[in-house]
Amino acid sequence: MKMWSCNFDDPRITEMDPVHKMWMYENWVADQVDKAELAKNHAYLLASFSNPEAVQKILGEGNVHESTEEELNETSKMIRDINLKTLSKDKKNRRKRKHILKNE
């Protein structure tokens, strides 16, 4: 179930059954934990290309993970998408400058 984009005082939220609210919250928290774990694993993957010894030290001796080209491409795509979203937000926030043309 996708959470609605509404204010906390919206009737859809205030009139909701407390058990349903708690269930939605628990699912939201689980999604956030999954996203954080995925981001952490992608960071380890990217770091393993430049300094595999440091990543192995962080993960411990028994947790060696070898990645495939597909995983690297997926990670690169995820980072590229995040960067593009950030850039597009930055461009929207910039003020547009008006250029004045001088008549010669």
Phi and psi in degrees as GROMACS dihedral restraints (atoms count N, CA, C in turn):
[ dihedral_restraints ]
;  ai    aj    ak    al  type     phi  dphi    fc
    3     4     5     6     1   -90.1    20    10
    4     5     6     7     1   135.4    20    10
    6     7     8     9     1   -72.6    20    10
    7     8     9    10     1   138.6    20    10
    9    10    11    12     1   -73.4    20    10
   10    11    12    13     1   150.3    20    10
   12    13    14    15     1   -94.2    20    10
   13    14    15    16     1    96.8    20    10
   15    16    17    18     1  -150.5    20    10
   16    17    18    19     1   169.5    20    10
   18    19    20    21     1   -77.2    20    10
   19    20    21    22     1   161.6    20    10
   21    22    23    24     1   -66.2    20    10
   22    23    24    25     1   -22.3    20    10
   24    25    26    27     1   -96.6    20    10
   25    26    27    28     1    12.6    20    10
   27    28    29    30     1   -65.8    20    10
   28    29    30    31     1   140.4    20    10
   30    31    32    33     1   -57.7    20    10
   31    32    33    34     1   -29.0    20    10
   33    34    35    36     1   -62.7    20    10
   34    35    36    37     1   -29.1    20    10
   36    37    38    39     1   -91.2    20    10
   37    38    39    40     1   -47.6    20    10
   39    40    41    42     1   -66.3    20    10
   40    41    42    43     1   -29.4    20    10
   42    43    44    45     1   -94.9    20    10
   43    44    45    46     1     2.7    20    10
   45    46    47    48     1   -74.6    20    10
   46    47    48    49     1   147.6    20    10
   48    49    50    51     1   -60.7    20    10
   49    50    51    52     1   131.9    20    10
   51    52    53    54     1   -57.4    20    10
   52    53    54    55     1   -35.3    20    10
   54    55    56    57     1   -66.6    20    10
   55    56    57    58     1   -40.6    20    10
   57    58    59    60     1   -64.1    20    10
   58    59    60    61     1   -41.3    20    10
   60    61    62    63     1   -59.5    20    10
   61    62    63    64     1   -45.7    20    10
   63    64    65    66     1   -64.9    20    10
   64    65    66    67     1   -40.5    20    10
   66    67    68    69     1   -61.5    20    10
   67    68    69    70     1   -44.2    20    10
   69    70    71    72     1   -63.4    20    10
   70    71    72    73     1   -41.5    20    10
   72    73    74    75     1   -63.1    20    10
   73    74    75    76     1   -46.1    20    10
   75    76    77    78     1   -61.0    20    10
   76    77    78    79     1   -39.4    20    10
   78    79    80    81     1   -67.7    20    10
   79    80    81    82     1   -38.5    20    10
   81    82    83    84     1   -63.3    20    10
   82    83    84    85     1   -44.6    20    10
   84    85    86    87     1   -61.8    20    10
   85    86    87    88     1   -43.0    20    10
   87    88    89    90     1   -61.6    20    10
   88    89    90    91     1   -39.6    20    10
   90    91    92    93     1   -63.1    20    10
   91    92    93    94     1   -41.5    20    10
   93    94    95    96     1   -64.8    20    10
   94    95    96    97     1   -40.3    20    10
   96    97    98    99     1   -64.1    20    10
   97    98    99   100     1   -42.8    20    10
   99   100   101   102     1   -61.9    20    10
  100   101   102   103     1   -43.1    20    10
  102   103   104   105     1   -64.2    20    10
  103   104   105   106     1   -41.1    20    10
  105   106   107   108     1   -65.2    20    10
  106   107   108   109     1   -41.7    20    10
  108   109   110   111     1   -64.1    20    10
  109   110   111   112     1   -41.6    20    10
  111   112   113   114     1   -62.7    20    10
  112   113   114   115     1   -44.8    20    10
  114   115   116   117     1   -62.9    20    10
  115   116   117   118     1   -40.6    20    10
  117   118   119   120     1   -62.8    20    10
  118   119   120   121     1   -44.8    20    10
  120   121   122   123     1   -65.4    20    10
  121   122   123   124     1   -36.4    20    10
  123   124   125   126     1   -66.7    20    10
  124   125   126   127     1   -37.4    20    10
  126   127   128   129     1   -63.9    20    10
  127   128   129   130     1   -42.9    20    10
  129   130   131   132     1   -61.4    20    10
  130   131   132   133     1   -40.7    20    10
  132   133   134   135     1   -61.3    20    10
  133   134   135   136     1   -49.7    20    10
  135   136   137   138     1   -64.1    20    10
  136   137   138   139     1   -41.5    20    10
  138   139   140   141     1   -66.3    20    10
  139   140   141   142     1   -28.9    20    10
  141   142   143   144     1   -67.1    20    10
  142   143   144   145     1   -19.7    20    10
  144   145   146   147     1   -76.2    20    10
  145   146   147   148     1   -31.7    20    10
  147   148   149   150     1   -97.4    20    10
  148   149   150   151     1   -31.3    20    10
  150   151   152   153     1  -147.2    20    10
  151   152   153   154     1    74.6    20    10
  153   154   155   156     1   -64.2    20    10
  154   155   156   157     1   -28.5    20    10
  156   157   158   159     1   -66.1    20    10
  157   158   159   160     1   -40.7    20    10
  159   160   161   162     1   -66.0    20    10
  160   161   162   163     1   -40.7    20    10
  162   163   164   165     1   -66.1    20    10
  163   164   165   166     1   -41.1    20    10
  165   166   167   168     1   -63.3    20    10
  166   167   168   169     1   -37.8    20    10
  168   169   170   171     1   -65.5    20    10
  169   170   171   172     1   -40.1    20    10
  171   172   173   174     1   -65.5    20    10
  172   173   174   175     1   -46.0    20    10
  174   175   176   177     1   -76.6    20    10
  175   176   177   178     1   -21.7    20    10
  177   178   179   180     1    99.3    20    10
  178   179   180   181     1   162.4    20    10
  180   181   182   183     1   -66.0    20    10
  181   182   183   184     1   -34.1    20    10
  183   184   185   186     1   -86.1    20    10
  184   185   186   187     1    -5.5    20    10
  186   187   188   189     1  -108.3    20    10
  187   188   189   190     1    55.8    20    10
  189   190   191   192     1   -85.6    20    10
  190   191   192   193     1   130.1    20    10
  192   193   194   195     1  -122.4    20    10
  193   194   195   196     1   124.7    20    10
  195   196   197   198     1  -101.7    20    10
  196   197   198   199     1   130.9    20    10
  198   199   200   201     1  -102.3    20    10
  199   200   201   202     1   160.1    20    10
  201   202   203   204     1  -103.2    20    10
  202   203   204   205     1   169.7    20    10
  204   205   206   207     1   -61.3    20    10
  205   206   207   208     1   -36.7    20    10
  207   208   209   210     1   -62.2    20    10
  208   209   210   211     1   -41.7    20    10
  210   211   212   213     1   -64.9    20    10
  211   212   213   214     1   -40.6    20    10
  213   214   215   216     1   -63.7    20    10
  214   215   216   217     1   -44.1    20    10
  216   217   218   219     1   -64.0    20    10
  217   218   219   220     1   -40.2    20    10
  219   220   221   222     1   -64.0    20    10
  220   221   222   223     1   -42.5    20    10
  222   223   224   225     1   -64.6    20    10
  223   224   225   226     1   -44.7    20    10
  225   226   227   228     1   -61.9    20    10
  226   227   228   229     1   -40.4    20    10
  228   229   230   231     1   -65.0    20    10
  229   230   231   232     1   -41.8    20    10
  231   232   233   234     1   -61.3    20    10
  232   233   234   235     1   -44.3    20    10
  234   235   236   237     1   -67.4    20    10
  235   236   237   238     1   -40.9    20    10
  237   238   239   240     1   -61.6    20    10
  238   239   240   241     1   -43.6    20    10
  240   241   242   243     1   -62.6    20    10
  241   242   243   244     1   -42.5    20    10
  243   244   245   246     1   -63.3    20    10
  244   245   246   247     1   -42.9    20    10
  246   247   248   249     1   -64.2    20    10
  247   248   249   250     1   -40.6    20    10
  249   250   251   252     1   -64.9    20    10
  250   251   252   253     1   -39.7    20    10
  252   253   254   255     1   -62.6    20    10
  253   254   255   256     1   -42.1    20    10
  255   256   257   258     1   -64.5    20    10
  256   257   258   259     1   -42.7    20    10
  258   259   260   261     1   -64.4    20    10
  259   260   261   262     1   -41.4    20    10
  261   262   263   264     1   -66.4    20    10
  262   263   264   265     1   -35.3    20    10
  264   265   266   267     1   -66.1    20    10
  265   266   267   268     1   -40.4    20    10
  267   268   269   270     1   -63.7    20    10
  268   269   270   271     1   -40.0    20    10
  270   271   272   273     1   -66.6    20    10
  271   272   273   274     1   -36.6    20    10
  273   274   275   276     1   -67.7    20    10
  274   275   276   277     1   -31.8    20    10
  276   277   278   279     1   -80.8    20    10
  277   278   279   280     1   -16.2    20    10
  279   280   281   282     1   -75.7    20    10
  280   281   282   283     1   146.4    20    10
  282   283   284   285     1   -82.7    20    10
  283   284   285   286     1   143.1    20    10
  285   286   287   288     1   -82.7    20    10
  286   287   288   289     1   136.4    20    10
  288   289   290   291     1   -93.1    20    10
  289   290   291   292     1   138.6    20    10
  291   292   293   294     1   -94.3    20    10
  292   293   294   295     1   128.8    20    10
  294   295   296   297     1   -95.6    20    10
  295   296   297   298     1   129.7    20    10
  297   298   299   300     1  -102.4    20    10
  298   299   300   301     1   123.3    20    10
  300   301   302   303     1   -88.9    20    10
  301   302   303   304     1   131.9    20    10
  303   304   305   306     1   -93.4    20    10
  304   305   306   307     1   133.2    20    10
  306   307   308   309     1   -82.2    20    10
  307   308   309   310     1   128.0    20    10
